[in-house]
Amino acid sequence: MFSHKKFLLGIGLSMALVFPVLADQHQDEAILVGEESFECITDMIPVRGFYVASLTDNLSETILVANSSKGGKYPPGSIVQLIPGEAMVKRSEGTNPITHDWEFFELDVDENGTKIRKRGYSDVTNRFGGNCFGCHVQAKPQWDLVCENNHGCQSIPLTDDMIRALQLSDPRCNPPNELGEVEKKLFKSLAMY
């Protein structure tokens, strides 16, 4: 005999098991993100110590929010990068409300281009063992999950000089960026990267 209670319980349990998996799926069909979406970091637009770009030809609004002293909401298609091996991309509104529609990427970069190593919303862990969303969620609301020194996020274990050395040493840049002696030494000290 058919039991409505068992049927509804089955549906409920199925949804409970499936929902966490769906929460990290790449559901945004409007903005396609692939390995070709990521270029030499120093070819992007510099803003203080990080770089921005846009996948939707809305670069002016992305730059406006990035440069704002009061914060703001990045438009869909915005790319934010601090170092060549990590990126965050703003997806279409409603793609993942938990992460404010940001998708996080861990990238392998070499002179041939970019390979996406990991991508997701709340489950991507970087090479330092830190969860990307776990850090970015600490940003004060007006900063739209983008971390800087005064945005509320925990500090990362890299100095500004180390970050600059990593940015300048991006192997995708053609021609390669010139590294000074200080950057060369700092880059060698970051062999874990």
SEPA-655873 format. One line per 3 residues: for each residue x, y, z of N, C-alpha, C, O. Coordinates in steps of 0.001 Angstrom, whole numbers, plus 500000, padded with zeros to 6 digits. Example, Ala and Ser with C-alpha at 12.3 -4.5 7.8 and 13.67 -1.06 7.14 Angstrom:
REM residues 2
513190,494310,507800,512300,495500,507800,513200,496700,507800,514236,496681,508465; 512850,497750,507080,513670,498940,507140,512900,500030,507870,513409,501138,508039
END
This chain:
REM residues 193
500832,498828,500000,500000,500000,500000,500886,501248,500000,501900,501302,500695; 500498,502221,499231,501255,503466,499096,501113,504323,500348,500007,504569,500829; 502265,504776,500872,502250,505600,502070,502732,507004,501716,503882,507192,501319
501849,507981,501864,502217,509365,501577,503298,509863,502526,504170,510628,502115; 503258,509452,503764,504262,509890,504747,505639,509376,504344,506613,510129,504382; 505734,508087,503954,507031,507525,503550,507519,508183,502267,508713,508438,502109
506595,508456,501352,506950,509113,500096,507531,510503,500362,508583,510847,499823; 506858,511296,501182,507330,512645,501507,508640,512605,502282,509524,513432,502058; 508769,511637,503202,510015,511484,503943,511160,511139,502989,512270,511650,503137
510893,510288,502029,511902,509923,501029,512349,511112,500204,513540,511293,499950; 511389,511923,499787,511730,513136,499020,512551,514088,499887,513549,514647,499432; 512129,514266,501126,512852,515165,502037,514283,514707,502261,515205,515521,502215
514482,513420,502501,515835,512887,502702,516666,513019,501435,517851,513349,501500; 516059,512766,500295,516780,512915,499028,517253,514343,498840,518397,514569,498446; 516387,515312,499117,516762,516723,498971,517858,517100,499954,518751,517880,499622
517798,516551,501162,518823,516852,502172,520182,516341,501718,521207,516954,502019; 520200,515231,501000,521468,514687,500515,521951,515397,499262,523157,515547,499065; 521040,515832,498419,521399,516445,497150,521713,517929,497293,522604,518421,496600
521016,518667,498166,521190,520117,498246,522628,520557,498488,523089,521469,497802; 523383,519947,499447,524767,520404,499635,525617,520242,498382,526502,521059,498129; 525363,519210,497600,526104,519021,496356,525734,520111,495364,526613,520671,494708
524448,520423,495242,524004,521455,494315,524495,522837,494717,524670,523699,493856; 524719,523063,495991,525146,524380,496462,526490,524782,495888,526778,525974,495783; 527318,523824,495515,528623,524136,494944,528705,523824,493451,529806,523778,492902
527596,523612,492792,527601,523369,491358,527778,524687,490609,527488,525760,491140; 528251,524594,489383,528466,525756,488526,527193,525981,487716,527082,525508,486585; 526230,526705,488297,524903,526840,487734,524751,528051,486817,523702,528204,486191
525733,528891,486719,525603,530137,485981,525945,529914,484512,527118,529873,484138; 524933,529774,483699,525138,529566,482266,525346,530884,481525,525839,530884,480397; 524978,532004,482140,525064,533299,481478,526505,533786,481351,526838,534485,480394
527359,533424,482302,528754,533866,482279,529623,532618,482218,529773,531903,483209; 530188,532368,481054,531036,531197,480880,532432,531506,481398,533029,532521,481039; 532946,530626,482242,534287,530787,482805,535072,529525,482507,534699,528431,482931
536152,529686,481780,537040,528573,481469,538476,528993,481657,538757,530110,482092; 539372,528108,481332,540800,528401,481530,541239,529633,480751,542135,530355,481188; 540615,529879,479599,540966,531041,478784,540492,532354,479402,540859,533432,478934
539683,532265,480444,539188,533474,481128,540263,534143,481971,540114,535301,482361; 541346,533425,482255,542382,533928,483145,543658,534174,482360,544167,533284,481678; 544170,535400,482469,545338,535832,481711,546454,536255,482661,546325,536146,483881
547536,536733,482091,548630,537294,482889,548038,538322,483849,547343,539248,483432; 548319,538149,485125,547700,539013,486138,548041,540488,485932,547201,541355,486176; 549266,540781,485486,549653,542184,485334,549095,542813,484055,549296,544006,483824
548397,542032,483218,547681,542588,482073,546283,543063,482486,545592,543733,481718; 545884,542710,483697,544594,543150,484230,544754,544575,484769,545844,545144,484705; 543687,545142,485293,543718,546516,485813,544158,546495,487281,543506,545860,488109
545275,547193,487614,545725,547219,489003,544876,548168,489856,544532,549272,489435; 544551,547706,491060,543830,548522,492049,544531,548282,493375,544435,547197,493949; 545234,549295,493860,546045,549163,495063,546956,547940,494926,547895,547997,494132
546740,546853,495642,547628,545700,495534,547044,544507,494810,547682,543456,494764; 545830,544631,494230,545224,543508,493531,544855,543922,492102,545060,545069,491707; 544311,542978,491341,543974,543233,489940,542530,542844,489658,541995,541923,490273
541900,543556,488718,540522,543253,488331,540416,543175,486806,541227,543738,486071; 539391,542460,486367,539032,542370,484951,537537,542091,484903,536888,541950,485940; 536992,542011,483683,535565,541721,483522,535364,540764,482357,535961,540929,481293
534520,539766,482569,534171,538816,481516,532933,539267,480744,532536,538610,479782; 532318,540381,481154,531055,540818,480557,531140,542226,479976,530114,542884,479805; 532328,542689,479674,532510,544034,479125,531923,545114,480020,531443,546140,479537
531964,544877,481324,531488,545853,482296,532654,546277,483189,532507,546440,484400; 533812,546449,482555,535030,546759,483295,534933,548077,484047,535453,548187,485158; 534288,549066,483477,534221,550376,484148,533503,550269,485497,533932,550896,486465
532422,549489,485582,531717,549338,486858,532547,548514,487846,532553,548795,489045; 533249,547493,487334,534125,546696,488195,535202,547584,488811,535472,547496,490009; 535813,548433,488000,536860,549341,488481,536273,550354,489471,536901,550673,490480
535091,550848,489184,534432,551810,490070,534236,551227,491470,534533,551890,492463; 533736,549991,491555,533535,549343,492857,534879,549065,493521,535040,549309,494717; 535845,548557,492758,537162,548234,493322,537846,549470,493899,538526,549380,494921
537674,550612,493259,538316,551850,493714,537531,552594,494779,538043,553556,495352; 536308,552181,495061,535464,552891,496011,536022,552802,497428,536443,551735,497874; 536023,553918,498120,536456,553926,499522,535320,553506,500456,535529,553335,501657
534120,553343,499901,532960,552961,500702,532477,551544,500405,531555,551057,501060; 533088,550876,499424,532675,549528,499060,531632,549559,497967,531441,550577,497300; 530956,548433,497787,529935,548309,496761,529813,546865,496323,530570,545997,496757
528857,546628,495468,528595,545285,494963,529200,545160,493561,528853,545923,492659; 530098,544203,493387,530725,543993,492089,529691,543487,491088,528802,542717,491452; 529800,543913,489834,528855,543419,488827,529217,541997,488397,530378,541598,488481
528222,541233,487938,528508,539893,487429,529578,539944,486328,529599,540849,485495; 530450,538952,486356,531538,538879,485385,532844,539462,485892,533878,539309,485240; 532823,540133,487046,534049,540700,487612,535009,539589,488013,534602,538578,488584
536280,539787,487710,537350,538900,488168,538210,539712,489124,538578,540848,488823; 538532,539130,490281,539428,539756,491251,540547,538766,491533,540295,537601,491840; 541790,539240,491425,542953,538395,491708,543987,539165,492507,544256,540338,492251
544562,538469,493486,545681,539004,494249,546985,538381,493767,547991,539072,493610; 546960,537066,493534,548136,536346,493040,547721,535514,491834,546536,535224,491670; 548677,535121,490981,548321,534417,489753,547575,533097,489960,546764,532719,489114
547825,532395,491050,547252,531067,491249,545887,531022,491898,545381,529933,492168; 545270,532168,492161,543954,532204,492781,543123,533305,492133,543650,534342,491731; 541818,533065,492038,540923,534076,491468,539539,533907,492058,539178,532840,492554
538775,534980,491992,537355,534912,492316,536600,535599,491194,537021,536640,490690; 535472,535000,490806,534656,535522,489713,533241,535725,490226,532641,534822,490809; 532718,536921,490001,531337,537227,490400,530402,536639,489353,530472,536983,488173
529527,535749,489802,528580,535097,488908,527268,535879,488877,527108,536857,489606; 526344,535452,488042,525039,536112,487932,524301,536073,489268,524449,535126,490040; 523510,537101,489531,522785,537200,490791,521905,535966,491011,521162,535546,490124
522009,535402,492209,521231,534226,492571,521929,532906,492303,521396,531850,492645; 523118,532939,491695,523841,531698,491401,524189,530966,492690,523990,529755,492788; 524703,531683,493672,525037,531084,494958,524936,532156,496040,525929,532816,496346
523763,532336,496618,523572,533390,497628,524501,533259,498830,524856,534269,499438; 524899,532053,499184,525781,531857,500342,527095,532611,500152,527597,533224,501095; 527660,532570,498936,528943,533221,498662,528763,534574,497980,529703,535101,497385
527568,535132,498064,527242,536398,497403,527514,536308,495906,527848,537302,495262; 527363,535086,495355,527531,534784,493929,528984,534797,493467,529243,534870,492265; 529928,534727,494387,531340,534607,494011,531688,533134,493849,531313,532300,494673
532411,532824,492775,532986,531492,492589,534496,531636,492762,535105,532572,492244; 535089,530698,493496,536521,530749,493799,537275,529735,492943,536767,528650,492657; 538492,530100,492537,539307,529268,491664,540718,529130,492204,541318,530107,492653
541242,527922,492160,542675,527696,492352,543206,527324,490980,542673,526433,490319; 544252,528007,490558,544757,527888,489191,546196,527390,489166,547004,527740,490026; 546502,526569,488170,547882,526240,487844,548243,527097,486639,547540,527077,485629
549334,527849,486740,549741,528723,485650,551148,528382,485210,552016,528089,486031; 551366,528424,483897,552710,528281,483334,552752,529052,482021,551775,529695,481635; 553887,528980,481342,554049,529770,480121,553051,529388,479021,552878,530138,478060
552396,528230,479152,551404,527796,478161,549996,528289,478477,549096,528159,477647; 549794,528853,479666,548479,529365,480009,548022,528940,481391,548829,528807,482311; 546722,528728,481529,546087,528467,482819,545354,527136,482785,544703,526796,481797
545467,526397,483865,544659,525196,484087,543887,525428,485381,544462,525850,486384; 542596,525154,485357,541803,525269,486570,542024,524010,487395,541680,522904,486978; 542601,524200,488564,542882,523083,489465,541653,522736,490311,541296,521567,490456
541016,523767,490865,539798,523614,491667,538913,524814,491408,539394,525915,491137; 537614,524589,491494,536670,525696,491403,535441,525334,492213,535083,524163,492337; 534806,526348,492758,533604,526103,493539,533208,527335,494325,533760,528421,494148
532250,527136,495185,531703,528267,495919,532182,528284,497365,532887,529212,497761; 531830,527307,498146,532234,527325,499557,533238,526235,499890,533612,526089,501054; 533682,525471,498913,534513,524305,499204,535931,524349,498648,536631,523340,498733
536390,525461,498086,537723,525515,497491,538758,525865,498557,538608,526840,499294; 539799,525061,498622,540912,525275,499555,542143,525635,498737,542421,525005,497717; 542888,526659,499187,544068,527081,498436,545305,526267,498823,545232,525374,499667
546428,526584,498202,547684,525856,498441,548197,526003,499874,548998,525192,500337; 547732,527038,500569,548149,527250,501953,547252,526508,502929,547454,526581,504141; 546248,525782,502399,545339,525010,503243,544147,525791,503746,543360,525279,504543
544003,527029,503289,542887,527845,503739,541687,527742,502802,541842,527682,501582; 540511,527721,503375,539286,527716,502590,539030,529141,502100,538937,530068,502904; 538917,529313,500792,538750,530655,500211,537536,531374,500787,537647,532507,501253
536377,530719,500755,535164,531337,501272,535281,531608,502765,534803,532638,503242; 535910,530699,503514,536072,530869,504953,536815,532143,505307,536547,532754,506342; 537740,532546,504461,538459,533801,504679,537619,534984,504192,537436,535960,504920
537116,534896,502976,536418,536030,502367,535107,536377,503055,534672,537528,503008; 534469,535398,503695,533202,535669,504376,533405,536602,505575,532444,537168,506095; 534653,536757,506008,534962,537651,507128,534944,539128,506724,534926,540005,507587
534949,539406,505415,534945,540801,504961,533661,541494,505424,532583,540901,505415; 533795,542745,505822,532631,543532,506213,531664,543611,505018,532104,543614,503869; 530362,543674,505283,529354,543575,504215,529562,544538,503033,529303,544165,501888
530018,545749,503291,530149,546715,502204,531234,546341,501194,531296,546932,500116; 532099,545360,501528,533209,545014,500634,532901,543828,499725,533776,543407,498968; 531693,543277,499774,531250,542228,498849,532234,541049,498801,532580,540558,497727
532675,540609,499981,533584,539463,500158,534992,539678,499616,535766,538723,499552; 535347,540883,499227,536709,541147,498751,537554,541591,499939,537219,542552,500632; 538645,540882,500161,539518,541149,501308,540626,542132,500955,541235,542061,499887
540865,543039,501874,542051,543892,501890,542423,544048,503348,541713,543549,504221; 543509,544721,503629,544012,544828,504998,542994,545361,505997,543007,544949,507157; 542122,546257,505584,541174,546881,506514,539725,546464,506264,538807,547192,506643
539504,545325,505644,538141,544895,505311,537558,543891,506293,536411,543474,506135; 538324,543496,507301,537814,542564,508300,538293,541135,508142,538039,540305,509015; 538977,540828,507060,539480,539473,506821,540758,539223,507617,541494,540151,507952
540999,537963,507906,542231,537577,508583,543405,537810,507629,543273,537593,506424; 544537,538244,508148,545718,538493,507319,546233,537190,506715,546134,536123,507321; 546784,537301,505506,547391,536136,504867,548880,536120,505196,549439,537153,505564
549536,534952,505066,550944,534853,505466,551933,535358,504413,553012,534786,504259; 551580,536416,503692,552451,536985,502669,552570,538488,502883,551581,539164,503165; 553776,539000,502747,553972,540445,502814,553583,541065,501470,553427,540360,500473
553431,542383,501455,553126,543079,500204,554228,542841,499168,553938,542693,497981; 555493,542804,499609,556602,542559,498688,556546,541143,498110,556842,540942,496932; 556169,540162,498934,556034,538787,498443,554908,538693,497412,555045,538028,496385
553796,539370,497701,552666,539367,496772,553094,539981,495446,552794,539437,494383; 553792,541109,495502,554254,541765,494267,555207,540864,493500,555140,540817,492272; 556095,540144,494186,557011,539216,493511,556230,538120,492794,556561,537759,491665
555197,537590,493444,554366,536563,492809,553643,537123,491581,553565,536466,490544; 553120,538336,491710,552416,538950,490591,553353,539152,489395,552996,538834,488261; 554547,539680,489652,555494,539949,488573,556054,538680,487950,556491,538697,486800
556046,537581,488694,556628,536336,488187,555615,535461,487449,555922,534316,487116; 554422,535979,487191,553401,535213,486476,553987,534728,485144,554323,535547,484288; 554113,533406,484958,554755,532890,483750,553925,533061,482473,554434,532819,481379
552667,533470,482591,551815,533669,481414,552108,534993,480714,551689,535201,479575; 552829,535890,481393,553066,537222,480833,554028,537144,479654,555074,536497,479720; 553643,537824,478567,554477,537826,477371,554487,539239,476809,553466,539694,476294
555607,539947,476891,556889,539475,477413,556866,539366,478934,556042,539993,479600; 557788,538556,479476,557836,538396,480939,558118,539727,481637,558829,540581,481106; 557552,539889,482828,557842,541078,483626,559275,541007,484126,559808,539926,484379
559880,542160,484263,561237,542239,484809,561170,542087,486323,560418,542794,486994; 561954,541167,486849,562052,540992,488297,563353,541608,488774,564420,541315,488236; 563265,542465,489789,564468,543004,490394,565091,541961,491317,564508,540898,491532
566245,542250,491852,566933,541303,492737,566095,540971,493970,566047,539820,494402; 565435,541983,494533,564597,541753,495713,563467,540794,495369,563216,539847,496114; 562773,541025,494239,561673,540151,493842,562160,538737,493558,561482,537769,493901
563337,538608,492929,563882,537278,492641,564124,536496,493926,563791,535313,494011; 564706,537161,494930,564957,536493,496210,563647,536112,496898,563508,535004,497416; 562690,537040,496899,561402,536749,497524,560684,535613,496809,560084,534750,497448
560747,535617,495475,560075,534550,494732,560705,533198,495045,559993,532206,495205; 562025,533147,495135,562699,531881,495484,562300,531424,496866,562188,530221,497101; 562080,532352,497797,561684,531976,499147,560257,531440,499200,559848,530842,500195
559511,531655,498136,558132,531184,498076,558015,529895,497251,557049,529710,496511; 558992,529022,497384,559024,527784,496603,557761,526948,496796,557416,526140,495933; 557064,527138,497930,555827,526378,498175,554745,526774,497202,553803,526010,496989
554851,527956,496596,553843,528407,495650,554111,527726,494339,553386,527947,493369
END
